[in-house]
Amino acid sequence: MENTHHEPNYMNIFWALTALTVIEVIIPLLDLFPRTTNGMILITLAVIKATMVALYFMHLKYEKSALGWIALTPMVICVFLVFMLMPDITAQNKTYQPPEQAAVSESGASH
């Protein structure tokens, strides 16, 4: 039983990564989409590029599936943390004002 695998064409992978990088540079310059959409597109392209590097240059494509799951675990944890922290990330920066000070400032403004 032989454990060899077909070697991918590394130049094709290089050119694909280069094309994705050029797209990542051009998207913010064109300003076609809202900022949030641009961010989501750029994150998606970065994940695609990282996956390609992991699969082909780190040879995870030809490893056992358990090693792939081990490599995927940090990504799942990262996405989980982003969604768990989303309320803090999107919260408005408001300063706390005690109720008695708020009432004084409102009554002073009406005179």
N, C-alpha and C positions, 0 to 999 in steps of 0.2 A: 504494500500500500504506500503510495507516494504522496507526500504532502506538498507538492508544488502547485503553484497557481499561475495563471496567465498574467504576465506583467502588463499593467496598463500603459498606454501611451502618455508618458509624463509631459510631453510637450503640448498635447491637447489639453491636459488639465491645467498646465501653466497658462495657456492662452485663454481658457475659460475663466480662470481666476483673474487674469489681467482685464478681460472684458467686463467682469463684474465690478472690478475696482474702478474702471473708467465710468461705468454707469453710476457707481456710488459718488464719484466726484461731480458728475454732470447734474444729477438730480437736484441738489441744493442750489446749483447755479441757475438752473432754468426757472425755479420757483413756480412750478406748475400746480402744485398741490398745497393744501394747508400744512402748517408746520408739523402738526401731529401725524398727518398722513406721510409726510416726508420721513419722519422719524421711524414710523412703522415699516416703511419700505426699506430704509437703510438697515434697520435691525434684521429684517428678513434676509436681505442680501448678505449681511455679515454672518448670519447663521448658516446660510447656504455655503458660503466660502469656508467657514470653520468646519462644516461637515465634510466638504470635499477634501480639505487638508487632512482631517482625521481619517477618513476612509482610505485615501490613496497614499499619502505621504507617511502616515503613521501605520499603514497597512491594517487598519481595523476591519476593512472589508473582507479580509481573508482569515480573520481570527474566529475563534469560537464566539457564539452569541453572548455568552456570559461576560466576556471582556467588553463587548459592545454596550451591554447594559451598565457595566461599571463606568464606562466612559460617558454614558448618557445621564447618569444619576446627578452629577453637578448641574447640568443644564435644567433638569426638572426642579431641583432645589432652587435654582436662581429664579426661574419663572414663578415658582410658588412664593418666594420672598417678595418679588416685585408686586404681585397681586395682593399679598398681605399688607404691604406698606403703601399701597395706592391711596388709602384715605389720608395718610400723613403727607404723601407727596402732593396730592391735589388740594390740600386744605389751604384756605385763604389765610394770609398772615394777618391776623387780627390781634390787637392788644386787649387784654382784659381790663375792663373798667368796672370797679365795684358799683353796685346799684345806687348808693347814696351820692356818689360823684356824678353819675350819669344824670340823676334828677336835678342836681345843682346846676350842671352845665346846660341842661335844657331850659330850666326856669330863668337862668341868667340871659339866655339868648333871646327870650321873648320880650324882655323889658326894653 
